[in-house]
Amino acid sequence: MIKKEMIKKHLFTCSVTCVLVLISGLTVFAKTTRRRVSNNHAEYKFIYAKSDLSNNFSFCDEAIPVNDQRISKKLRKSLVRSSFSHIQSYVLQEEAAKLFPIIEPILKANGLPDDFKYIPLVEAGLKSGVSKRGAAGWWQFMPGTARTYGLKVRNGRDERYNIRKSTIAACVYLKELYKQFNSWTLAAAAYNNGEIQMARAIRNQSEDNYFRLRLNAETGSYIYRVIAMKEIIERPERYGYKKYLDFSSSTLPSELLAFN
């Protein structure tokens, strides 16, 4: 009987000790998490505050009205979210160094503004595989849209991953969107959201200025993300990156040109 009582007391003591250790561990974890969140928030506010909007920001030579407080706020947030302190990656610069020598001459040959070269970095720069909706490749074409613009998506062959062919297809599509909306900014937004949805938003709101339109969260921030990407690539040092890549490299990986 005495032995059983001793065992019970021992088990009780062990249980209490385990609970105390667990509580102590959770307390330390909570304090560490609060400290980390606080530091990240402080860093975010610091970068946000120092984001310089004195430059003449533009997309495809269409000026961004940064004097509008609502617009400047959205642009600053996009710049912060693309900064090195937030992403912690040089992948975007590396991808730009590989892709731009292929994309730039195709855009020029098709009469599209050079700024569209940043769209693949926004669409798929840090992604891999197929999206939940089925979009894939550098220009994130849906299978049906890809086929409409001449890309083969069947029998294990997916030309959405061929940067040269998919860029040509994207050029054709974007030119059609520009013809419909008479604005490269709206064409880019329609590329993200679809021309039917964009036309409906313009009609329902009697507004054809992207920056004044009320759009879904993704499309409403899309142009800001493209502009932020342009800033990061063109002025990396301002946003915590090092400028060390040569975009004129003639050595291009064969897998970017080959069929899958």
QUIDA-V310999 format. One record per run of one state. SS is the DSSP state (A for helix, B for strand, O for the rest). FROM is the first residue (numbers start at 0). TO is the last residue. If there is no record, write none. Layout:
SS_FROM_TO, SS_FROM_TO
//
This chain:
O_0_0, A_1_49, O_50_56, B_57_58, O_59_60, B_61_62, O_63_67, A_68_81, O_82_82, A_83_86, O_87_89, A_90_108, O_109_112, A_113_123, O_124_134, B_135_135, O_136_139, B_140_140, O_141_141, A_142_147, O_148_151, B_152_153, O_154_155, B_156_157, A_158_160, O_161_161, A_162_180, O_181_182, A_183_192, O_193_193, A_194_204, O_205_208, A_209_211, O_212_215, A_216_233, O_234_234, A_235_238, O_239_252, A_253_255, O_256_259
//
